[in-house]
Amino acid sequence: MSERRFQVSCSVAKRLHSEMNVSSVLWFEIFRFLDKEDLTRTAGVCFEWWTMIMRGPYLKELERDDLDLSGTESLYRFIPLRRFRELTCLNMASTKISNRHFQQIIRGAPNLEFLDISNCQNLEQSSIFHFKSAFLAWNT
């Protein structure tokens, strides 16, 4: 599914959910037909969908070491820190992550090999450099 088509689908689905009060049962049925990549993106749309996907039967479809939260604003705040423990790949591009939350997440993700924090306007360079120094110390 193309990125643009996916964004349109998500906005239509969110409107259906809020305006028509679409049942969670229906969402579970819809999510069954998504592949791993689309499930990951869908989980980032809102906290309710993230909860349904991560706690539902779809978890087998998702790799537990990869998390894409790009463009989800502050959704990361609702994800338990223990979820970051096994990650090797974390995409937080264009989120509203704060310095404090960034440091908490990074401390809780010792296996991290890839991190995308591009376009995170709230992150200060000092937090990023602190992470880089700590990361280099862990790997030497």
C-alpha positions in Angstrom: 0.0 0.0 0.0 1.4 3.4 -0.9 2.2 5.9 1.8 -0.3 8.4 0.5 -3.1 5.8 0.2 -2.3 4.6 3.7 -2.6 8.1 5.1 -5.9 8.6 3.4 -7.1 5.2 4.7 -6.1 6.1 8.2 -7.8 9.4 8.2 -11.0 7.9 6.8 -10.9 5.1 9.4 -10.3 7.5 12.3 -13.3 9.6 11.1 -15.4 6.5 10.9 -14.3 5.4 14.3 -15.1 8.8 15.9 -18.3 9.7 14.0 -19.9 6.4 13.7 -18.6 4.7 16.8 -17.3 1.7 14.9 -16.9 -1.2 17.2 -13.5 -2.6 18.3 -14.7 -6.0 17.0 -14.9 -4.5 13.5 -11.3 -3.0 13.8 -10.0 -6.5 14.9 -11.5 -7.9 11.7 -10.0 -5.2 9.5 -6.6 -5.5 11.2 -6.5 -9.2 10.4 -6.0 -8.4 6.7 -3.0 -6.1 7.1 0.5 -7.2 6.5 3.3 -6.5 9.0 4.3 -3.1 7.6 0.7 -1.8 7.5 0.1 -3.2 11.0 3.1 -1.3 12.3 2.0 2.0 10.7 -1.6 1.5 11.8 -0.4 0.9 15.4 1.1 4.4 15.2 -2.2 6.2 14.3 -3.6 6.4 17.8 -3.3 4.9 21.2 -6.5 2.8 20.9 -5.3 1.1 17.7 -1.8 0.6 19.2 -3.3 -1.1 22.2 -5.6 -3.3 20.0 -2.7 -4.4 17.8 -0.1 -4.9 20.5 -2.4 -6.8 22.8 -4.3 -8.6 20.1 -3.6 -11.6 18.0 -1.5 -9.6 15.6 1.5 -9.5 17.8 2.8 -12.6 16.1 2.9 -10.7 12.8 5.0 -7.9 14.2 8.7 -8.3 14.9 9.3 -7.4 18.5 12.6 -5.8 17.8 11.4 -3.1 15.5 9.1 -0.1 16.3 8.1 2.7 14.0 6.5 5.6 15.8 7.4 8.2 13.1 4.9 11.1 12.8 2.8 10.0 15.8 3.4 13.1 17.9 3.3 12.0 21.5 2.1 8.4 21.2 5.4 7.2 22.7 4.3 8.4 26.1 1.6 5.7 26.3 4.0 2.8 25.4 5.3 1.0 28.5 9.1 1.4 28.8 9.5 -2.3 29.0 8.4 -2.4 25.3 11.6 -0.7 24.3 13.9 -3.2 26.1 14.2 -5.7 23.2 14.3 -3.2 20.4 17.1 -3.1 17.9 15.4 -0.6 15.6 13.4 2.5 16.7 12.0 5.1 14.4 10.8 8.3 16.2 11.2 10.7 13.3 8.9 13.8 13.5 7.6 13.0 17.0 7.2 15.5 19.8 9.6 13.6 22.1 11.0 15.6 25.0 14.6 15.4 26.3 13.5 13.6 29.4 11.4 11.0 27.6 14.2 10.5 25.1 16.7 9.7 27.8 14.3 7.3 29.6 13.6 5.4 26.4 17.3 5.2 25.4 18.3 4.0 28.8 15.6 1.3 28.5 16.7 0.2 25.1 20.1 -1.4 25.5 19.9 -3.5 22.3 19.3 -0.5 20.0 21.2 -0.6 16.8 19.2 1.9 14.7 17.5 5.1 15.8 15.8 7.8 13.7 15.1 11.0 15.5 15.1 13.3 12.5 12.8 16.3 12.7 12.2 15.9 16.4 11.8 19.6 17.1 11.7 19.3 21.0 15.0 17.4 21.3 18.0 19.5 22.2 21.5 18.7 20.9 22.7 18.2 24.4 20.4 15.2 24.9 21.5 13.8 21.6 25.2 14.2 22.4 24.6 12.7 25.8 23.0 9.6 24.1 25.9 9.4 21.6 28.5 9.4 24.4 26.6 6.8 26.4 26.1 4.7 23.4 29.8 4.7 22.5 30.7 3.9 26.1 28.3 0.8 26.0 29.9 -0.5 22.9 33.5 -0.2 23.8 
